């Protein structure tokens, strides 16, 4: 009987590994390599890049881009305007898939998060800031949604770089069942981007100044996101990703956001 149980357990483990590999392959090569690029090309994009940020870019200066976790896709568009850029991606298994997908769009990655490898990630971000813009999701990797952690303000204090906040909204999208209600615009959706800033945290600031910077970044990002969502008719986030669902193999049907007025 023990031999039979061992054989069944081995088969289950084998099927699980191959299912995981299949999901990973689909996420990287089908979604990241085919579907996502086609989707991005279909979107009707309005990008409002402030003069101050253009001047930073043109003079070779660097900045930190802060964007909410459920709007990470926005980086793929803004990165065309600001290169090179490196994004902070968590060290869990799905993070490797995300890193490989964003690399297709010319975006580098630094691995770590507030929950795993945080100190090492901060050191890597400081090093990367000498030659690259940085991108961080202040509410990642596990939320709560739209609540900034201190990481982005801490990196700003350690590097002396200003923080620009990036957000966008759309008139047609899918929302997925995850803590952040990840947003995936539908084909040919209208998208409006805003990049604003800069919030500066004094280099080598103390804990009180870092907390003040965190609160200011959170307040400004939420104000801009709320305003854009109202303009485009996007339903609010809630507090609880198509991409995340695919990567974790969870599936599930997305909730459809109707266009404003329907």
NORRAMO-V422797 format. One record per pair of residues at least 24 apart in sequence whose ideal C-beta (glycine too) atoms are under 10 Angstrom apart, sorted by the first residue. I is the first residue (numbers start at 0). J is the second residue. Records with the same first field share a line. If there is no record, write none. Layout:
I->J ; J
This chain:
18->248
19->92 ; 247 ; 248
21->248
22->93 ; 96 ; 245 ; 246 ; 247 ; 248 ; 249 ; 250
23->92 ; 93 ; 95 ; 96 ; 99 ; 245 ; 246 ; 248
24->96
25->96 ; 245 ; 246 ; 248
26->93 ; 96 ; 97 ; 99 ; 100 ; 242 ; 244 ; 245 ; 246 ; 247 ; 248
27->95 ; 96 ; 97 ; 98 ; 99 ; 100 ; 102 ; 103 ; 246
28->99 ; 100 ; 103
29->245
30->96 ; 100 ; 241 ; 242 ; 245 ; 246
31->96 ; 97 ; 99 ; 100 ; 101 ; 102 ; 103 ; 104 ; 242 ; 245 ; 246
32->99 ; 100 ; 103
34->186 ; 241 ; 245
35->72 ; 75 ; 100 ; 103 ; 104 ; 183 ; 241 ; 242
36->75 ; 103 ; 104
37->186
38->72 ; 75 ; 183 ; 184 ; 185 ; 186 ; 187 ; 188
39->72 ; 75 ; 76 ; 79 ; 104 ; 184 ; 190
40->186
41->184 ; 185 ; 186 ; 187 ; 188
42->72 ; 76 ; 167 ; 169 ; 171 ; 184 ; 185 ; 186 ; 187 ; 188 ; 189 ; 190
43->169 ; 170 ; 184 ; 187 ; 188 ; 189 ; 190 ; 191
44->73 ; 76 ; 167 ; 169 ; 184 ; 188 ; 189 ; 190 ; 191 ; 192
45->167 ; 189 ; 190 ; 191 ; 192 ; 193
46->73 ; 76 ; 77 ; 79 ; 80 ; 167 ; 190 ; 191 ; 192 ; 193 ; 194
47->167 ; 191 ; 192 ; 193 ; 194 ; 195 ; 227
48->77 ; 80 ; 81 ; 163 ; 165 ; 192 ; 193 ; 194 ; 195
49->163 ; 193 ; 194 ; 195 ; 196 ; 197
51->161 ; 163 ; 194 ; 195 ; 196 ; 197
52->77 ; 80 ; 81 ; 132 ; 161 ; 163 ; 165 ; 194 ; 195 ; 196 ; 197
53->80 ; 81 ; 194
55->81 ; 132 ; 160 ; 161 ; 163 ; 196 ; 197
56->80 ; 81 ; 82 ; 132
59->130
60->132 ; 160 ; 161
61->127 ; 128 ; 129 ; 130 ; 131 ; 132 ; 133 ; 158 ; 159 ; 160 ; 161
62->128 ; 132 ; 133 ; 134 ; 155 ; 158 ; 160 ; 161 ; 162 ; 163 ; 194 ; 196 ; 197
63->124 ; 128 ; 132 ; 133 ; 134 ; 135 ; 151 ; 152 ; 154 ; 155 ; 158 ; 160 ; 161 ; 162 ; 163 ; 164 ; 196 ; 197 ; 198 ; 200 ; 216
64->132 ; 133 ; 134 ; 135 ; 136 ; 151 ; 162 ; 163 ; 164 ; 165 ; 194 ; 196
65->133 ; 134 ; 135 ; 136 ; 137 ; 138 ; 147 ; 150 ; 151 ; 152 ; 154 ; 155 ; 162 ; 163 ; 164 ; 165 ; 166 ; 196 ; 198 ; 216 ; 217 ; 219 ; 220
66->134 ; 135 ; 136 ; 137 ; 138 ; 139 ; 163 ; 164 ; 165 ; 166 ; 167 ; 194 ; 220 ; 224
67->136 ; 137 ; 138 ; 139 ; 144 ; 145 ; 146 ; 147 ; 164 ; 165 ; 166 ; 167 ; 179 ; 182 ; 220 ; 221 ; 224 ; 236
68->136 ; 137 ; 138 ; 139 ; 140 ; 141 ; 142 ; 144 ; 145 ; 177 ; 178 ; 179 ; 180 ; 181 ; 236 ; 240 ; 243
69->136 ; 138 ; 139 ; 142 ; 144 ; 145 ; 174 ; 175 ; 177 ; 178 ; 179 ; 180 ; 181 ; 182 ; 183 ; 224 ; 236 ; 237 ; 240 ; 243
70->136 ; 165 ; 166 ; 167 ; 168 ; 169 ; 179 ; 181 ; 182 ; 192 ; 220 ; 224 ; 227 ; 236
71->97 ; 101 ; 134 ; 136 ; 139 ; 179 ; 181 ; 182 ; 240 ; 242 ; 243
72->167 ; 169 ; 181 ; 182 ; 183 ; 184 ; 190 ; 240 ; 241 ; 242
73->134 ; 165 ; 166 ; 167 ; 168 ; 182 ; 184 ; 190 ; 192 ; 193 ; 194
74->101 ; 104 ; 106 ; 134 ; 136 ; 165 ; 167
75->100 ; 101 ; 103 ; 104 ; 105 ; 106
76->104 ; 165 ; 167 ; 190 ; 192
77->132 ; 134 ; 163 ; 165 ; 167 ; 192 ; 194
78->104 ; 105 ; 106 ; 107 ; 132 ; 134
79->104 ; 105
80->192 ; 194
81->131 ; 132 ; 134 ; 163 ; 165 ; 194
82->106 ; 107 ; 131 ; 132
83->107 ; 127 ; 130 ; 131 ; 132
84->108 ; 127 ; 131 ; 132 ; 133 ; 134
85->109 ; 123 ; 124 ; 126 ; 127 ; 128 ; 130 ; 131 ; 132 ; 133 ; 134 ; 135
86->124 ; 127 ; 131 ; 132 ; 133 ; 134 ; 135 ; 136
87->111 ; 112 ; 113 ; 117 ; 120 ; 121 ; 123 ; 124 ; 127 ; 133 ; 134 ; 135 ; 136 ; 139 ; 140 ; 150 ; 151 ; 154
88->112 ; 120 ; 134 ; 136 ; 139 ; 140
89->113 ; 114 ; 115 ; 116 ; 117 ; 120 ; 136 ; 139 ; 140 ; 141
90->114 ; 115 ; 116 ; 117 ; 119 ; 120 ; 140
91->115 ; 116 ; 140 ; 246 ; 247
92->246 ; 247
93->140 ; 240 ; 242 ; 243 ; 245 ; 246 ; 247 ; 248
94->140 ; 246
95->246
96->242 ; 245 ; 246 ; 247
97->240 ; 242 ; 243 ; 246
100->242 ; 246
101->134
106->131 ; 132 ; 134
107->131 ; 132 ; 133 ; 134
108->134
109->133 ; 134 ; 135
111->140 ; 150
112->136 ; 139 ; 140 ; 141 ; 148 ; 150
113->137 ; 139 ; 140 ; 141 ; 148 ; 149 ; 150
114->139 ; 140 ; 141
115->140
117->148 ; 150 ; 153
120->150 ; 154
121->150 ; 153 ; 154 ; 157 ; 158
122->157
124->150 ; 151 ; 153 ; 154 ; 157 ; 158 ; 160
125->154 ; 157 ; 158 ; 159 ; 160
126->158
127->158
128->154 ; 155 ; 157 ; 158 ; 159 ; 160
129->158
132->160 ; 163
133->158 ; 160 ; 162
134->165
135->162 ; 216
136->179
137->162 ; 164 ; 213 ; 216 ; 217 ; 220
138->178 ; 179 ; 217 ; 220 ; 236
139->178 ; 179
140->178 ; 179
141->177 ; 178 ; 179
142->177 ; 178 ; 179 ; 238 ; 239
143->178 ; 179 ; 238 ; 239
144->177 ; 178 ; 179 ; 180 ; 235 ; 236 ; 237 ; 238 ; 239
145->179 ; 217 ; 220 ; 221 ; 224 ; 225 ; 235 ; 236 ; 237 ; 238
146->213 ; 217 ; 221 ; 238
147->212 ; 213 ; 214 ; 215 ; 216 ; 217 ; 218 ; 219 ; 220 ; 221
148->213 ; 217
149->206 ; 209 ; 210 ; 212 ; 213 ; 214 ; 216
150->209 ; 213
151->198 ; 200 ; 209 ; 212 ; 213 ; 216 ; 217 ; 220
152->198 ; 200 ; 204 ; 208 ; 209 ; 210 ; 211 ; 212 ; 213 ; 214 ; 215 ; 216 ; 217
153->200 ; 204 ; 206 ; 209 ; 210 ; 212 ; 213
154->200 ; 209
155->197 ; 198 ; 199 ; 200 ; 201 ; 202 ; 204 ; 209 ; 212 ; 213 ; 216
156->199 ; 200 ; 201 ; 202 ; 203 ; 204 ; 205 ; 206 ; 208 ; 209 ; 212
157->200 ; 202 ; 203 ; 204 ; 209
158->200 ; 202
159->199 ; 200 ; 201 ; 202 ; 203 ; 204
160->197 ; 199 ; 200 ; 202
161->196 ; 197 ; 198 ; 199 ; 200
162->196 ; 197 ; 198 ; 199 ; 200 ; 212 ; 213 ; 215 ; 216 ; 219 ; 220
163->194 ; 195 ; 196 ; 197 ; 198 ; 216
164->193 ; 194 ; 195 ; 196 ; 197 ; 198 ; 216 ; 217 ; 219 ; 220 ; 221 ; 222 ; 223 ; 224
165->192 ; 193 ; 194 ; 195 ; 196 ; 220 ; 223
166->191 ; 192 ; 193 ; 194 ; 195 ; 219 ; 220 ; 221 ; 222 ; 223 ; 224 ; 225 ; 226 ; 227 ; 228
167->191 ; 192 ; 193 ; 194 ; 223 ; 224 ; 227 ; 228 ; 231 ; 233
168->192 ; 193 ; 223 ; 224 ; 225 ; 226 ; 227 ; 228 ; 229 ; 230 ; 231 ; 232 ; 233
169->227 ; 228 ; 231 ; 232 ; 233 ; 256 ; 258
170->230 ; 231 ; 232 ; 233 ; 256 ; 257 ; 258 ; 259 ; 260
171->231 ; 232 ; 233 ; 255 ; 256 ; 257 ; 258 ; 259
172->231 ; 233 ; 234 ; 241 ; 253 ; 254 ; 255 ; 256 ; 257 ; 258
173->241 ; 252 ; 253 ; 254 ; 255 ; 256
174->233 ; 234 ; 236 ; 237 ; 240 ; 241 ; 253 ; 254 ; 255 ; 256
175->240 ; 241 ; 242 ; 243 ; 244 ; 245 ; 249 ; 251 ; 252 ; 253 ; 254
176->239 ; 240 ; 243 ; 244 ; 249 ; 250 ; 251 ; 252 ; 253 ; 254
177->239 ; 240 ; 241 ; 242 ; 243 ; 244 ; 247 ; 249 ; 251
178->237 ; 238 ; 239 ; 240 ; 243
179->236 ; 237 ; 238 ; 239 ; 240 ; 243
180->234 ; 235 ; 236 ; 237 ; 238 ; 239 ; 240 ; 253 ; 254
181->236 ; 240 ; 241 ; 242 ; 243 ; 244 ; 253
182->228 ; 233 ; 234 ; 236 ; 240 ; 241 ; 253 ; 256
183->240 ; 241 ; 242 ; 244 ; 253
184->233 ; 256
185->253 ; 255 ; 256 ; 258
188->231 ; 256 ; 258
189->231 ; 258
190->227 ; 231
191->227 ; 228 ; 230 ; 231 ; 233
192->227
193->223 ; 224 ; 226 ; 227 ; 230
194->223
195->219 ; 220 ; 222 ; 223
196->220
229->259
230->259
231->256 ; 258 ; 259
232->256 ; 257 ; 258 ; 259 ; 260 ; 261
233->258 ; 259
234->259
